[in-house]
C-alpha cells in the first residue's frame, strides 16, 4: 500500500509537471475565474469588470469583480433546454454603451406542438441586471423535429447588420441546399429584424431574402478578421469533416452534396469532396475536433497572437490557434487538458477566456506569465 501511494504521488507530480511545462513553453498561465456554472454557452463583457454568461439551462449569470454572483439576470425569455438546445449566444449591439441593447439566441418550443422546436433571436434593453423591452427579431422557419443542430451563433458585421447561424436541424440536411427555408443557412438581418436591401436574395420571399449563405451543417463559430473585412465560420462535420470557411454572400458551402466526413453509422453521405460551384473550406479536420466556438485575438498582451484565430473544441477538448501565412493555415494546440470546451472569448484587458462545457463548469483565463 505504501509503494502504491508513492507511485500515485509521483504520477500526480509528473502529470502536473507536464501541464506546467506545456504552459511554460507557451509563456501563459491558465487560471479559473468562475466555477459552478450549469452548461455555460457564451459570454459578453458589459463593462471592464462585469461579465454576463448564458447557461443552456436558461439563466444568465453575472460575474462582477472576479466573483460569480448568486443573483441572475431578470426577465430572460423562456427557452427549451433539451438535446443540443437551450439558451445560447449573447452579443452586444455595436453601440451598446449608448443604447444598452443586447441580443440573445435560444431554442424555443412550438406554441401548440411540444415535439417541435426552432431557433429564435431576440433583442432587449439591459437595465441594471434586468432585461426590458424584449423583442423577437428572428425565428427560423420551419420548426424542426429534433432539438439538434440549431447553430445559434451571432455576429455583428462592420456595417451594423447581424449574422445568425441556423443549423440543418439534423433530420433535414438535404434542405440546406434549398432557399425556401432556414435549415443550414447563415442569415443576415438588420438590428431591428428587417432585411438589408443588399442581401443576395433580396427580391425573393421573406425567408429567401434573409439568407446570406447556404449549404451548411451546424455552424458553431463566427468571427471577423482583425480589420473586420473578412468573416470566418466554423462548423461541425458529421464523423469527420469539420470545416473552417470564409463567408461570402450567396455562396453555397456544399453540405450535404460534398463533405470530408461520413455518417455516424459509417455510411457514405456523399462520394464527393469537391464539386463545381460549391465552396471548399480553407481548412478541414478528419477526424473531427467538434469545434464549439471561435474568436480572433485582438488584445496586446500576446503580440505574437494578434490577428490569429482561436478555436475551442469538445472532442477531445482543446484550444487551437490558427495562424494565416503565405504557406496556408498553421495550427497549434495550446491546451488539451481541460476537458470539453464550449467557447473562447477576448477580454477587454487583452487576456483570453475559455468556457468549459458541462454541469458545474468553469471559466478559465489565459494570461501571460
C-alpha positions as CSV (number, residue, x, y, z in Angstrom):
1,X,0.0,0.0,0.0
2,X,2.9,2.4,0.9
3,X,4.6,1.8,-2.5
4,X,1.2,2.3,-4.3
5,X,0.8,5.7,-2.6
6,X,4.3,6.7,-3.6
7,X,3.5,5.7,-7.2
8,X,0.4,7.8,-7.2
9,X,2.3,10.7,-5.7
10,X,4.9,10.7,-8.5
11,X,2.2,10.1,-11.1
12,X,0.4,13.3,-10.0
13,X,3.6,15.2,-9.8
14,X,4.6,14.0,-13.3
15,X,1.2,15.0,-14.8
16,X,1.3,18.4,-13.1
17,X,4.8,18.9,-14.4
18,X,3.6,18.0,-17.9
19,X,0.9,20.6,-17.8
20,X,3.2,23.2,-16.3
21,X,5.9,22.5,-18.9
22,X,3.4,22.8,-21.7
23,X,2.0,26.1,-20.4
24,X,5.5,27.4,-19.6
25,X,6.7,26.6,-23.2
26,X,4.0,28.9,-24.4
27,X,4.5,31.6,-21.8
28,X,1.0,31.7,-20.5
29,X,-0.9,30.9,-17.3
30,X,-4.3,29.2,-17.1
31,X,-6.4,30.2,-14.0
32,X,-10.0,29.8,-13.0
33,X,-12.1,32.9,-12.8
34,X,-15.5,31.3,-12.1
35,X,-16.9,27.8,-11.4
36,X,-20.2,26.2,-10.6
37,X,-21.9,27.2,-13.9
38,X,-24.5,25.0,-15.4
39,X,-23.7,24.2,-19.1
40,X,-22.5,27.8,-20.0
41,X,-22.6,28.6,-23.7
42,X,-21.4,32.2,-24.3
43,X,-20.4,35.4,-22.5
44,X,-20.0,39.2,-23.0
45,X,-18.4,41.9,-21.0
46,X,-20.8,44.7,-20.2
47,X,-18.0,46.7,-18.5
48,X,-14.4,46.1,-17.8
49,X,-15.3,44.1,-14.6
50,X,-18.8,42.7,-15.4
51,X,-19.5,39.6,-17.4
52,X,-22.8,38.1,-18.5
53,X,-22.7,34.4,-19.1
54,X,-25.5,32.4,-20.7
55,X,-26.3,28.9,-19.4
56,X,-28.1,26.5,-21.7
57,X,-30.5,25.7,-18.9
58,X,-32.0,29.2,-19.3
59,X,-30.2,31.6,-16.9
60,X,-27.9,34.5,-17.5
61,X,-25.2,34.6,-14.7
62,X,-23.3,37.6,-13.6
63,X,-19.6,37.8,-12.8
64,X,-18.6,41.0,-11.1
65,X,-15.1,41.9,-10.0
66,X,-14.0,38.3,-10.5
67,X,-16.8,36.8,-8.4
68,X,-19.8,34.8,-9.7
69,X,-22.9,36.3,-8.1
70,X,-25.9,34.4,-6.8
71,X,-28.1,36.9,-8.5
72,X,-29.1,36.2,-12.1
73,X,-30.4,38.4,-14.9
74,X,-34.1,39.0,-14.6
75,X,-36.8,38.7,-17.4
76,X,-34.8,36.3,-19.6
77,X,-37.1,34.7,-22.2
78,X,-38.1,31.1,-21.7
79,X,-36.1,28.6,-23.8
80,X,-36.1,24.9,-24.5
81,X,-33.3,23.0,-22.7
82,X,-33.2,19.7,-24.5
83,X,-30.7,17.8,-26.7
84,X,-28.4,20.5,-28.1
85,X,-31.0,23.2,-27.5
86,X,-31.1,25.9,-24.8
87,X,-30.2,29.5,-24.2
88,X,-27.2,30.0,-26.4
89,X,-25.4,33.1,-27.7
90,X,-25.3,36.6,-26.3
91,X,-23.8,39.7,-28.1
92,X,-23.9,43.4,-27.5
93,X,-25.2,45.9,-30.0
94,X,-22.2,47.8,-31.6
95,X,-23.5,50.9,-29.8
96,X,-24.1,49.2,-26.5
97,X,-22.5,51.9,-24.5
98,X,-25.2,54.3,-25.7
99,X,-28.3,52.1,-26.2
100,X,-27.7,49.2,-23.7
101,X,-29.1,46.7,-26.2
102,X,-28.2,43.0,-26.2
103,X,-29.1,40.1,-28.4
104,X,-29.8,36.5,-27.4
105,X,-30.3,33.3,-29.4
106,X,-32.1,30.3,-28.0
107,X,-34.2,27.3,-28.9
108,X,-37.9,27.6,-28.4
109,X,-40.9,25.1,-28.3
110,X,-43.7,25.4,-30.9
111,X,-46.7,27.1,-29.2
112,X,-49.0,24.1,-29.9
113,X,-46.8,21.1,-30.5
114,X,-44.2,20.4,-27.9
115,X,-42.4,17.9,-30.2
116,X,-41.3,20.8,-32.4
117,X,-38.7,23.5,-31.8
118,X,-36.8,26.2,-33.6
119,X,-34.1,28.9,-33.3
120,X,-35.2,32.3,-32.0
121,X,-33.3,35.6,-31.7
122,X,-34.4,38.5,-29.5
123,X,-33.1,41.9,-28.6
124,X,-33.6,43.7,-25.3
125,X,-32.5,46.6,-23.2
126,X,-30.3,46.0,-20.2
127,X,-31.4,48.0,-17.2
128,X,-29.3,47.1,-14.2
129,X,-29.4,43.4,-14.0
130,X,-32.8,43.0,-15.8
131,X,-34.0,42.9,-19.4
132,X,-36.6,45.3,-20.7
133,X,-38.5,45.7,-24.0
134,X,-37.7,42.1,-25.1
135,X,-38.5,41.9,-28.8
136,X,-38.3,38.9,-31.2
137,X,-36.4,39.8,-34.4
138,X,-35.9,36.4,-36.0
139,X,-37.4,32.9,-35.9
140,X,-36.1,30.1,-38.0
141,X,-38.7,28.6,-40.4
142,X,-39.8,25.8,-40.4
143,X,-39.7,24.2,-37.0
144,X,-37.6,21.1,-36.5
145,X,-38.5,17.6,-35.1
146,X,-35.2,17.1,-33.2
147,X,-33.7,19.5,-30.7
148,X,-30.4,19.5,-32.6
149,X,-28.2,21.4,-34.9
150,X,-29.5,24.9,-34.1
151,X,-26.3,26.7,-35.0
152,X,-27.2,29.8,-32.9
153,X,-24.1,31.9,-33.2
154,X,-24.5,35.7,-33.6
155,X,-22.0,38.2,-35.1
156,X,-22.3,41.9,-36.0
157,X,-20.7,43.0,-39.2
158,X,-18.9,46.3,-39.6
159,X,-21.9,47.7,-41.4
160,X,-24.1,47.1,-38.3
161,X,-26.0,44.1,-39.8
162,X,-26.3,40.9,-37.8
163,X,-25.3,37.4,-38.9
164,X,-27.2,34.4,-37.4
165,X,-26.1,30.8,-37.9
166,X,-29.1,28.3,-38.4
167,X,-28.1,24.6,-38.5
168,X,-29.6,21.9,-40.6
169,X,-31.9,20.5,-37.9
170,X,-30.1,17.2,-38.1
171,X,-33.0,15.4,-39.9
172,X,-33.2,18.0,-42.7
173,X,-29.8,18.1,-44.2
174,X,-31.0,18.0,-47.8
175,X,-32.9,21.2,-47.2
176,X,-29.6,23.0,-46.6
177,X,-29.5,23.2,-50.4
178,X,-32.9,24.8,-50.8
179,X,-33.6,28.6,-50.5
180,X,-37.1,28.3,-49.2
181,X,-36.2,27.5,-45.5
182,X,-33.7,28.4,-42.8
183,X,-32.1,24.9,-42.5
184,X,-28.3,25.0,-43.0
185,X,-28.1,28.8,-43.6
186,X,-26.4,31.9,-42.4
187,X,-29.0,34.6,-42.0
188,X,-28.3,38.4,-42.3
189,X,-30.7,40.9,-40.8
190,X,-30.7,44.5,-39.5
191,X,-30.6,45.1,-35.8
192,X,-34.4,45.6,-35.8
193,X,-35.1,42.3,-37.7
194,X,-35.7,43.9,-41.1
195,X,-33.8,42.6,-44.1
196,X,-31.0,44.5,-45.7
197,X,-31.6,45.6,-49.2
198,X,-28.3,44.3,-50.4
199,X,-28.8,40.7,-49.2
200,X,-28.1,38.3,-52.1
201,X,-31.7,37.2,-52.5
202,X,-33.4,40.5,-51.5
203,X,-36.0,40.1,-54.3
204,X,-37.3,36.8,-53.1
205,X,-39.9,35.9,-50.4
206,X,-39.3,36.8,-46.8
207,X,-37.4,33.6,-46.0
208,X,-35.2,33.7,-49.1
209,X,-34.5,37.4,-48.6
210,X,-32.9,36.8,-45.2
211,X,-30.4,34.2,-46.4
212,X,-26.8,35.2,-46.7
213,X,-25.1,31.9,-47.4
214,X,-26.3,28.2,-47.6
215,X,-25.2,24.6,-47.7
216,X,-24.1,24.4,-44.0
217,X,-24.5,21.7,-41.4
218,X,-24.1,23.0,-37.8
219,X,-22.2,26.3,-37.6
220,X,-20.8,26.9,-34.1
221,X,-18.3,29.7,-34.6
222,X,-18.2,33.1,-36.3
223,X,-15.5,35.8,-36.1
224,X,-14.2,38.7,-38.1
225,X,-10.7,39.2,-39.2
226,X,-8.6,41.8,-37.3
227,X,-9.5,44.5,-39.8
228,X,-13.2,43.4,-39.8
229,X,-13.2,42.9,-43.5
230,X,-13.4,39.1,-43.6
231,X,-15.9,36.7,-42.0
232,X,-14.8,33.3,-40.8
233,X,-17.2,30.5,-40.0
234,X,-16.5,27.1,-38.4
235,X,-19.0,24.2,-38.4
236,X,-19.3,20.6,-37.3
237,X,-19.0,17.9,-39.9
238,X,-20.6,14.6,-39.3
239,X,-18.0,11.9,-38.4
240,X,-15.0,13.9,-39.6
241,X,-15.1,16.8,-42.0
242,X,-15.3,19.8,-39.6
243,X,-14.7,22.9,-41.7
244,X,-13.3,26.4,-41.5
245,X,-14.8,28.6,-44.2
246,X,-14.5,32.2,-45.5
247,X,-18.0,33.6,-45.8
248,X,-19.1,35.4,-49.0
249,X,-22.7,36.4,-49.7
250,X,-24.7,33.9,-51.9
251,X,-22.0,31.2,-51.7
252,X,-23.0,27.6,-51.4
253,X,-20.8,25.7,-49.0
254,X,-21.8,22.3,-50.2
255,X,-23.5,20.4,-47.4
256,X,-24.6,17.6,-47.9
257,X,-23.6,17.4,-51.6
258,X,-19.9,17.4,-50.7
259,X,-18.2,16.6,-47.4
260,X,-14.9,15.3,-46.0
261,X,-16.8,13.3,-43.4
262,X,-19.0,10.2,-43.2
263,X,-22.2,9.4,-41.3
264,X,-22.0,8.4,-37.7
265,X,-23.1,4.9,-38.8
266,X,-20.1,4.7,-41.1
267,X,-22.3,5.1,-44.2
268,X,-21.3,7.4,-47.1
269,X,-23.2,10.7,-47.1
270,X,-21.7,11.8,-50.4
271,X,-19.0,10.3,-52.6
272,X,-17.8,13.8,-53.5
273,X,-15.4,16.1,-51.7
274,X,-15.4,18.7,-54.4
275,X,-18.0,19.9,-57.0
276,X,-18.1,22.8,-59.4
277,X,-19.9,25.8,-57.9
278,X,-19.5,24.7,-54.3
279,X,-17.1,26.3,-51.9
280,X,-14.1,24.5,-50.5
281,X,-13.1,25.0,-46.8
282,X,-9.8,26.7,-46.2
283,X,-9.2,24.0,-43.6
284,X,-10.9,20.8,-42.5
285,X,-10.4,18.2,-39.8
286,X,-10.5,14.4,-40.1
287,X,-11.1,13.0,-37.5
288,X,-13.5,15.6,-36.1
289,X,-12.4,18.0,-33.3
290,X,-16.1,19.1,-32.6
291,X,-15.5,22.8,-32.9
292,X,-17.6,24.8,-30.5
293,X,-16.5,28.5,-30.6
294,X,-14.1,30.8,-32.3
295,X,-12.6,34.3,-31.9
296,X,-9.9,36.5,-33.4
297,X,-7.4,37.6,-30.8
298,X,-7.5,41.5,-30.6
299,X,-5.5,42.1,-27.5
300,X,-2.0,43.4,-26.8
301,X,-0.8,41.1,-24.1
302,X,0.2,38.4,-26.6
303,X,1.7,40.4,-29.5
304,X,2.6,37.2,-31.4
305,X,-1.1,36.2,-31.4
306,X,-2.5,39.4,-32.7
307,X,-5.0,38.6,-35.5
308,X,-4.8,34.8,-35.0
309,X,-7.9,32.7,-34.8
310,X,-8.6,30.6,-31.7
311,X,-11.0,27.7,-31.8
312,X,-12.4,25.8,-28.8
313,X,-13.3,22.1,-29.3
314,X,-15.3,19.5,-27.4
315,X,-13.6,16.3,-28.6
316,X,-11.1,15.6,-27.1
317,X,-11.3,19.1,-25.7
318,X,-8.7,21.5,-27.0
319,X,-7.9,25.2,-27.6
320,X,-6.4,25.6,-31.0
321,X,-4.6,28.6,-32.5
322,X,-4.7,29.1,-36.3
323,X,-2.2,31.5,-37.9
324,X,-2.6,32.5,-41.5
325,X,0.5,32.8,-43.7
326,X,1.5,32.7,-47.3
327,X,2.0,28.9,-47.0
328,X,-1.5,28.4,-45.7
329,X,-3.0,27.9,-42.2
330,X,-0.6,26.9,-39.5
331,X,-2.3,25.2,-36.5
332,X,-1.1,24.7,-32.9
333,X,-2.8,23.0,-30.0
334,X,-2.3,25.3,-26.9
335,X,-4.4,23.4,-24.3
336,X,-5.7,19.8,-24.3
337,X,-6.1,19.0,-20.6
338,X,-9.3,20.9,-19.5
339,X,-12.0,18.6,-21.0
340,X,-14.8,19.7,-23.3
341,X,-14.6,23.4,-24.1
342,X,-17.6,25.4,-25.3
343,X,-16.2,28.8,-26.3
344,X,-13.3,31.2,-26.4
345,X,-13.6,35.0,-26.0
346,X,-11.5,38.1,-25.8
347,X,-11.5,40.1,-22.6
348,X,-11.0,43.9,-22.5
349,X,-7.7,43.6,-20.7
350,X,-6.1,41.5,-23.5
351,X,-6.5,38.1,-22.0
352,X,-8.5,35.2,-23.4
353,X,-11.4,33.4,-21.6
354,X,-12.4,29.9,-22.3
355,X,-15.7,28.2,-21.2
356,X,-15.9,24.6,-20.3
357,X,-18.8,22.5,-21.4
358,X,-20.5,20.6,-18.6
359,X,-22.6,21.0,-15.5
360,X,-20.5,22.5,-12.7
361,X,-18.4,24.2,-15.4
362,X,-15.6,26.6,-15.1
363,X,-14.4,29.7,-17.0
364,X,-10.7,29.9,-17.4
365,X,-8.4,32.9,-18.1
366,X,-5.4,32.7,-20.3
367,X,-2.9,35.4,-19.3
368,X,0.8,36.0,-19.8
369,X,3.3,34.7,-17.3
